[in-house]
Amino acid sequence: MSERPQNDDPDPNDAFDELVEAETDRDPDLAVIEAGSRTLRAQAGPPQGDGIPARPADPEVDRALRAVEEELAGRWGETKLDPSVQRIAALMDILGSPQRAYPSIHITGTNGKTSTARMIEALLSAFDLRTGRYTSPHVQSITERISLDGGPISAERFIETYRDIAPYVEMVDSREEYRLSFFEVLTAMAYAAFADSPVDVAVVEVGMGGTWDATNVIDGDVAVVTPISLDHTDRLGETPEQIAGEKSGIIKKDATVVLAQQPVDAASVMLKRAVEVDATVAREGMEFGVLSREVAVGGQMLTLRGLGGEYPEIFLPLYGAHQAHNAAVALAAVEAFFGVGSEHARTLDIDTLRSAFAAVTSPGRMEVVRRSPTVVLDAAHNPAGARAAAEAVTEAFGFSRLVGVVGASGDKDVRGFLEAFEPIFAEIVVTRNSSHRAMDPDELAAVAVEVFGAERVQVEPRLDDALEAAITLAEEEGEFSGAGVLVTGSVITVGEARLLMGRA
């Protein structure tokens, strides 16, 4: 069997390093994280009910899950985009096309996909539908990616699903030019688990792009496009227009497209695609949107305009204008799924919507994991995400002094990312996570010095030391000074910080 052609990154599994959960017996760096977490855990509050599962308590189940994770890790990493759905389509064929057993809502975009997916899931569940949700990457546990009825799939069911499809995966491996990738196998697992459940509707986030993404073997009744900006430019294109061309591939014939606010050239591409396949388009700012928002304790109070009318007094326990816009997109997607606005004007039950939105969580997105000083985690990893995070933390917290902890991947626009935070960070502590793709702290510091100046930059190669240093800097202001810490730069940095802070 042929190996996949190599690109400029020689390690075909390094992308998985950014995504698999921290396990101390696999990586010596993670052993350091576990040891360093003890002091920080003692200072943090109790774990929260955020849908992030811990390791299985049963040693046998834990060993079986680790074995599955290792088998998946041995496959082609998910960020190695190969422009074909041939292998996943072949696997779906052999499995009896489980992805056809339920309607689906398909989500693409650059930022906000996971939060929007979680909101859509919450709304659908509130209206008594059995839901399946597939999102990526995970914050701490691989089982987070597949959700049933609003909660992550159990470790036992994850293992069982893998074992059920493994013989068919081997069949496709043996007859295709390349073996199925990590992401392709995991996507097949999600679709199979949803059919086996069975679910009433699947909420599916693309892994990367759209047209050639492994998830694109579904025909979504609703296609959601969150804001498009520059990211993965080496794989998806160097302009919003080019990226939109790839992402528009999830728009299928006769579907409804829910389009968040977009750059003009990206929106034009999406609208053209919709016309080509006779899809209906609902645009933020035209058919739906945010009418008003006010900062509230623990989140924000919204008035949303949906496809069927206005929905006032919606409390969203998430911070930032970007999350308000995600909420508007999620509402429109659910309305479109239910057919609201298509034939006669009506609204969804407002009390049900209020309850659903009030229960939404999005771990690692403006998530508070400690008080006095306040420590906030946000998984922003590109300039657009950084700008949204900077605006959100400024608006919601009003810190008198904010210390940043940044661990980024080397393949990102690190300078653009740091420039977005420069106006709000008094100091920055640069570090690294355990990923092989993590940017070297000294290299990151060199860029940070150019952006912030040497006097505002501190280097701590270990993440636990970086957290300690940042908390110490914040505490120098005094207990009631209003200083805080923001940990950001990548999903894996946030995931490991959650572990250190006792959110596991």
GIJO-V970103 format. One record per pair of residues at least 6 apart in sequence whose C-alpha atoms are under 8 Angstrom apart, sorted by the first residue. I is the first residue (numbers start at 1). GAP is how many residues later the second one is. D is the distance in whole Angstrom. If there is no record, write none. Layout:
# GIJO-V970103
{{I;GAP;D} {I;GAP;D}}
This chain:
# GIJO-V970103
{{1;173;7} {1;175;8} {1;176;6} {1;177;7} {1;178;8} {2;175;6} {2;176;6} {3;174;8} {3;175;6} {3;176;8} {4;174;6} {6;6;8} {12;64;6} {12;65;6} {12;68;8} {13;60;7} {13;61;7} {13;62;7} {13;63;6} {13;64;5} {14;63;7} {14;421;8} {14;422;6} {14;423;6} {15;62;5} {15;63;6} {15;64;6} {15;65;8} {15;422;7} {16;57;6} {16;61;5} {16;62;7} {17;417;8} {17;418;5} {17;419;6} {17;420;8} {18;416;8} {18;417;5} {18;418;8} {18;419;7} {18;473;8} {18;474;6} {19;118;6} {19;119;6} {19;120;8} {19;123;8} {19;472;8} {19;473;7} {20;49;8} {20;118;8} {20;120;7} {20;121;7} {20;122;6} {21;117;8} {21;118;7} {21;119;5} {21;120;5} {21;121;7} {21;474;8} {22;8;6} {22;118;7} {22;474;7} {23;7;6} {23;8;8} {24;6;5} {24;7;5} {24;10;7} {25;6;7} {27;407;8} {29;405;6} {30;404;7} {32;432;8} {33;429;8} {33;430;7} {33;431;6} {33;463;7} {33;467;7} {34;465;8} {34;466;7} {36;428;6} {36;429;8} {36;464;7} {37;427;7} {37;462;7} {37;463;4} {37;464;7} {37;465;7} {38;462;7} {40;428;8} {40;460;6} {40;461;5} {40;462;7} {41;459;6} {41;460;5} {41;461;5} {42;460;8} {43;327;8} {43;458;8} {44;325;7} {44;326;5} {44;327;8} {44;457;6} {44;458;6} {45;324;7} {45;325;6} {45;457;8} {46;456;7} {46;457;7} {47;455;6} {47;456;5} {47;457;7} {48;455;7} {50;311;6} {50;312;8} {50;313;6} {51;93;8} {51;100;6} {51;101;6} {52;87;8} {52;88;7} {52;89;7} {52;92;6} {52;100;7} {52;311;8} {52;452;7} {53;88;6} {53;90;8} {53;91;7} {53;99;7} {53;451;7} {54;87;7} {54;450;5} {55;7;7} {55;86;8} {56;6;5} {56;99;7} {61;94;7} {61;95;7} {62;93;8} {64;95;7} {65;90;7} {65;91;8} {65;93;8} {65;94;6} {68;91;7} {68;94;7} {72;110;5} {72;113;8} {73;109;7} {74;108;8} {75;104;8} {75;105;7} {75;106;5} {75;107;5} {76;103;8} {76;104;7} {76;105;5} {76;106;6} {77;104;7} {77;105;6} {77;106;7} {78;103;7} {78;104;6} {78;105;5} {78;129;8} {79;129;7} {81;127;8} {81;132;8} {81;154;7} {82;130;8} {83;129;5} {83;130;8} {84;128;5} {84;129;8} {85;127;6} {85;128;7} {85;129;6} {85;131;8} {85;132;7} {87;85;7} {87;89;7} {87;93;6} {87;97;8} {88;92;7} {88;96;6} {88;97;8} {88;100;7} {88;126;6} {88;129;8} {89;128;6} {90;82;7} {91;77;7} {91;78;7} {91;81;6} {91;97;8} {92;6;7} {92;7;8} {92;96;7} {94;74;7} {95;70;8} {95;73;7} {95;97;8} {98;93;6} {98;94;6} {98;96;8} {98;97;6} {99;92;5} {99;93;7} {99;95;8} {99;96;7} {99;118;8} {99;119;6} {100;118;7} {101;94;6} {102;93;7} {102;97;7} {102;98;6} {102;99;6} {102;100;7} {103;97;7} {103;98;5} {103;99;6} {103;117;7} {103;118;6} {104;97;5} {104;98;5} {104;99;6} {104;100;7} {104;114;7} {104;115;7} {104;116;5} {104;117;6} {104;118;7} {105;96;8} {105;97;6} {105;98;5} {105;99;6} {105;115;5} {105;116;6} {105;117;5} {105;118;6} {105;119;7} {105;228;8} {105;232;8} {106;97;6} {106;98;5} {106;99;6} {106;100;7} {106;114;5} {106;115;8} {106;116;6} {106;117;5} {106;118;6} {106;144;7} {107;6;6} {107;10;7} {107;96;8} {107;97;6} {107;98;5} {107;99;6} {107;116;6} {107;117;5} {107;118;6} {107;119;7} {108;97;6} {108;98;6} {108;100;8} {108;101;7} {108;102;7} {108;115;8} {108;116;6} {108;117;5} {108;118;6} {108;139;6} {108;142;8} {109;100;8} {109;115;8} {109;116;5} {109;117;4} {109;118;6} {109;119;5} {109;138;7} {110;116;7} {110;117;6} {110;118;5} {110;119;6} {110;120;8} {110;121;7} {111;115;7} {111;116;6} {111;117;7} {111;118;8} {111;273;8} {111;274;7} {112;114;6} {112;115;7} {112;210;8} {112;211;8} {112;214;7} {113;92;7} {113;113;6} {114;21;6} {114;22;7} {114;91;7} {114;248;8} {115;208;8} {115;211;7} {115;247;6} {116;210;5} {116;211;7} {116;213;7} {116;214;6} {117;16;7} {117;18;8} {117;86;6} {117;87;7} {117;88;7} {117;213;7} {118;15;8} {118;242;7} {118;243;7} {118;244;7} {119;208;7} {119;211;6} {119;238;7} {119;241;6} {120;83;7} {120;210;5} {120;211;7} {120;213;7} {120;214;6} {121;10;7} {121;11;8} {121;12;7} {121;29;7} {121;82;7} {122;28;7} {122;234;6} {122;235;7} {122;237;8} {122;238;7} {123;208;8} {123;211;7} {123;230;7} {123;233;5} {123;234;7} {124;6;8} {124;7;7} {124;210;7} {125;6;6} {125;24;7} {125;25;7} {126;226;6} {126;227;7} {126;229;8} {126;230;6} {127;225;7} {129;70;8} {129;71;6} {129;72;7} {130;18;8} {130;19;6} {130;68;8} {130;69;5} {130;70;5} {130;71;7} {131;16;8} {131;17;6} {131;18;5} {131;19;7} {131;68;5} {131;69;6} {131;70;5} {131;71;6} {131;72;7} {132;14;7} {132;15;5} {132;16;5} {132;17;6} {132;18;8} {132;62;6} {132;67;6} {132;69;6} {132;70;5} {132;71;6} {133;12;8} {133;13;6} {133;14;5} {133;15;7} {133;17;8} {133;69;6} {133;70;5} {133;71;6} {134;11;5} {134;12;5} {134;13;6} {134;53;8} {134;56;7} {134;68;8} {134;69;6} {134;70;5} {134;71;6} {135;9;8} {135;10;5} {135;11;7} {135;69;6} {135;70;5} {135;71;7} {135;72;8} {136;9;6} {136;69;7} {136;70;8} {136;71;6} {137;8;7} {137;70;8} {137;354;7} {138;6;6} {138;7;6} {138;353;8} {139;224;8} {139;225;7} {139;352;6} {139;353;7} {139;355;7} {139;356;5} {140;352;8} {140;355;5} {140;356;7} {140;359;8} {140;364;8} {143;9;6} {143;10;6} {143;11;7} {143;12;7} {143;15;7} {144;8;5} {144;9;7} {145;7;7} {146;6;6} {146;7;6} {146;44;6} {147;6;5} {148;46;7} {148;49;8} {148;51;8} {161;28;6} {161;31;7} {161;32;7} {162;27;6} {165;24;7} {169;11;7} {169;16;7} {172;7;7} {172;8;7} {173;6;5} {173;7;6} {183;24;8} {183;31;7} {184;30;6} {184;31;8} {187;27;7} {187;28;6} {194;8;7} {204;11;7} {205;10;8} {206;7;6} {206;8;8} {206;9;6} {206;10;8} {207;6;6} {207;7;8} {207;8;7} {209;27;7} {209;34;7} {209;37;6} {209;38;5} {210;6;7} {210;36;6} {210;37;4} {210;38;6} {210;39;5} {210;40;5} {211;35;6} {211;36;6} {211;37;7} {211;38;4} {211;39;6} {212;34;8} {212;37;8} {216;33;8} {216;34;6} {219;31;8} {219;33;6} {220;30;7} {220;31;8} {220;32;7} {220;35;7} {221;31;8} {221;33;8} {221;34;5} {221;35;6} {221;116;7} {222;33;6} {222;34;5} {222;35;6} {222;36;7} {222;111;7} {222;114;7} {222;115;6} {223;27;7} {223;28;6} {223;29;8} {223;32;7} {223;33;6} {223;34;5} {223;35;6} {224;33;6} {224;34;5} {224;35;6} {224;36;8} {224;105;8} {224;109;7} {225;32;8} {225;33;6} {225;34;5} {225;35;6} {226;33;7} {226;34;5} {226;35;8} {226;100;8} {226;103;8} {227;33;6} {227;34;6} {227;35;6} {228;12;6} {228;15;8} {228;16;7} {228;34;6} {228;35;7} {228;38;7} {229;11;6} {229;155;7} {230;8;7} {230;9;7} {230;10;6} {230;13;8} {230;152;8} {230;154;8} {231;151;7} {231;181;8} {232;180;8} {233;6;8} {233;10;8} {236;6;7} {236;7;5} {236;10;7} {237;6;5} {240;23;7} {240;25;7} {240;26;5} {241;24;5} {241;25;5} {241;28;7} {242;24;8} {243;23;8} {244;22;5} {244;23;8} {244;25;6} {244;26;7} {245;21;8} {245;24;6} {245;25;7} {248;21;7} {248;22;6} {248;25;7} {251;6;7} {251;22;7} {251;23;7} {251;26;8} {251;28;7} {252;25;6} {252;27;7} {253;24;5} {253;25;6} {253;26;6} {254;23;7} {254;24;5} {254;25;4} {254;26;7} {255;23;8} {255;24;5} {255;25;6} {256;23;6} {256;24;5} {256;25;6} {256;26;7} {256;80;7} {257;17;7} {257;22;7} {257;23;6} {257;24;5} {257;25;6} {258;23;6} {258;24;5} {258;25;6} {258;26;8} {258;71;7} {258;74;7} {258;75;6} {259;22;7} {259;23;6} {259;24;5} {259;25;6} {259;70;7} {260;23;6} {260;24;5} {260;65;8} {260;69;6} {261;22;7} {261;23;6} {261;24;7} {271;10;8} {274;6;7} {274;7;7} {282;6;7} {282;25;8} {282;50;8} {284;44;8} {284;45;7} {287;19;7} {287;20;6} {288;16;8} {288;17;5} {288;18;5} {288;19;6} {288;40;7} {288;41;8} {288;44;7} {289;15;6} {289;16;5} {289;17;7} {289;36;7} {289;39;5} {289;40;7} {290;12;7} {290;13;6} {290;14;5} {290;15;6} {290;34;7} {290;35;6} {290;38;6} {291;11;8} {291;12;5} {291;13;5} {291;14;6} {292;10;6} {292;11;5} {292;12;7} {293;7;7} {293;8;6} {293;9;4} {293;10;6} {293;31;8} {294;6;6} {294;7;5} {294;8;7} {295;6;6} {295;100;8} {295;101;7} {298;19;6} {298;20;7} {298;21;8} {299;16;7} {299;17;6} {299;18;4} {299;19;5} {299;20;5} {299;97;8} {300;15;6} {300;16;5} {300;17;6} {300;18;7} {300;19;7} {301;12;6} {301;13;6} {301;14;5} {301;15;6} {302;10;7} {302;11;6} {302;12;5} {302;13;6} {302;14;7} {302;22;7} {303;7;7} {303;8;6} {303;9;4} {303;10;6} {303;11;6} {304;6;6} {304;7;5} {304;8;6} {304;10;8} {304;24;6} {305;6;6} {305;23;7} {306;22;7} {306;25;7} {306;26;6} {306;29;7} {306;41;8} {307;25;6} {307;28;7} {307;29;8} {307;33;6} {307;34;5} {307;38;8} {307;40;8} {308;27;8} {308;32;6} {308;33;5} {308;37;5} {308;38;5} {308;39;5} {308;40;8} {309;36;7} {309;37;7} {309;38;6} {310;37;8} {311;39;7} {313;41;8} {314;39;8} {314;40;5} {314;43;7} {314;44;8} {315;39;7} {315;42;7} {315;43;5} {316;8;8} {316;41;6} {316;42;5} {316;43;8} {316;44;7} {317;40;8} {317;41;6} {317;42;7} {317;43;7} {317;44;7} {318;42;8} {318;43;7} {318;44;8} {318;48;7} {319;47;6} {319;73;6} {319;74;8} {319;77;6} {320;68;7} {320;69;7} {320;71;7} {320;72;4} {320;73;7} {320;75;7} {320;76;7} {321;67;8} {321;70;8} {321;71;7} {322;66;6} {322;70;8} {335;6;8} {335;13;7} {336;6;8} {340;6;6} {340;7;7} {340;8;8} {364;13;5} {364;14;5} {364;15;6} {364;127;8} {364;130;6} {364;131;7} {365;12;6} {365;13;4} {365;14;6} {365;15;8} {366;10;6} {366;11;5} {366;12;5} {366;23;7} {366;26;8} {366;27;7} {367;9;5} {367;10;5} {367;11;7} {368;6;7} {368;7;6} {368;8;4} {368;9;6} {369;6;6} {369;7;6} {369;8;7} {369;129;7} {369;132;7} {369;134;7} {370;6;7} {370;131;8} {372;107;6} {372;108;8} {372;112;8} {373;98;7} {373;101;7} {373;102;7} {373;106;7} {373;109;7} {373;110;6} {373;111;5} {373;112;7} {374;109;7} {374;110;5} {374;111;6} {375;109;6} {375;110;5} {375;111;6} {375;112;7} {376;108;8} {376;109;6} {376;110;5} {376;111;6} {377;109;6} {377;110;5} {377;111;6} {377;117;6} {377;120;8} {377;121;8} {378;11;7} {378;108;7} {378;109;6} {378;110;5} {378;111;8} {378;116;7} {379;109;5} {379;110;6} {379;111;5} {379;112;5} {379;114;8} {379;115;6} {380;6;5} {380;9;7} {380;108;6} {380;109;6} {380;110;6} {380;111;8} {381;27;7} {381;31;7} {381;36;7} {381;107;7} {381;108;5} {381;109;5} {381;110;8} {382;30;7} {382;31;6} {382;32;7} {382;34;8} {382;35;6} {382;107;8} {383;30;7} {383;31;8} {383;33;5} {383;34;4} {383;35;8} {383;37;6} {384;33;8} {386;31;6} {386;32;8} {386;34;6} {386;35;7} {387;30;8} {387;33;5} {387;34;7} {390;30;7} {390;31;6} {390;34;7} {394;30;8} {398;84;8} {399;83;5} {399;84;5} {399;85;6} {400;81;7} {400;82;5} {400;83;5} {400;84;8} {401;24;7} {401;25;6} {401;73;7} {401;76;8} {401;81;7} {401;82;5} {401;83;6} {402;22;7} {402;23;5} {402;24;6} {402;25;7} {402;72;7} {402;81;6} {402;82;5} {402;83;6} {402;84;7} {403;22;5} {403;23;6} {403;24;5} {403;25;6} {403;26;7} {403;67;6} {403;70;7} {403;71;7} {403;80;8} {403;81;6} {403;82;5} {403;83;6} {404;21;6} {404;22;8} {404;23;6} {404;24;5} {404;25;6} {404;66;7} {404;81;6} {404;82;5} {404;83;6} {404;84;8} {405;23;6} {405;24;5} {405;25;6} {405;26;7} {405;61;7} {405;62;7} {405;65;7} {405;80;7} {405;81;6} {405;82;5} {405;83;6} {406;22;7} {406;23;6} {406;24;5} {406;25;6} {406;26;8} {406;81;6} {406;82;5} {406;83;5} {406;87;8} {407;23;6} {407;24;5} {407;25;5} {407;26;6} {407;31;7} {407;32;7} {407;34;8} {407;81;7} {407;82;5} {407;83;7} {407;86;6} {408;6;7} {408;24;7} {408;25;8} {408;30;6} {408;31;6} {408;36;8} {408;80;8} {408;81;5} {408;82;6} {408;85;8} {409;28;6} {409;29;4} {409;30;5} {409;80;8} {409;81;7} {410;27;6} {410;28;6} {410;29;4} {410;30;8} {411;26;8} {414;30;8} {414;33;8} {415;32;6} {415;33;8} {415;36;8} {418;30;7} {418;33;7} {419;32;6} {422;29;7} {422;30;6} {426;30;7} {427;29;5} {427;30;6} {427;31;8} {428;28;6} {428;29;5} {428;30;6} {428;42;8} {429;28;6} {429;29;5} {429;30;6} {429;31;7} {429;37;6} {429;40;8} {429;41;7} {430;11;6} {430;14;7} {430;15;6} {430;27;7} {430;28;6} {430;29;5} {430;30;6} {430;31;7} {430;36;7} {431;9;8} {431;10;5} {431;13;8} {431;28;6} {431;29;5} {431;30;5} {431;31;6} {431;32;6} {431;35;6} {432;6;6} {432;7;7} {432;8;7} {432;9;6} {432;29;6} {432;30;7} {432;31;6} {432;61;7} {433;29;8} {433;30;6} {433;59;7} {433;60;5} {433;63;7} {434;58;8} {435;57;8} {441;18;7} {441;19;7} {441;20;6} {442;17;7} {445;12;7} {445;13;8} {445;14;7} {448;9;7} {449;7;8} {449;8;6} {459;7;8} {460;6;5} {460;9;8} {463;34;7} {464;33;8} {464;36;7} {470;15;6} {471;13;8} {471;14;7} {474;9;5} {474;10;6} {474;11;7} {475;8;7} {477;6;7} {487;6;8} {487;7;7} {487;10;8} {488;6;6} {498;6;7}}
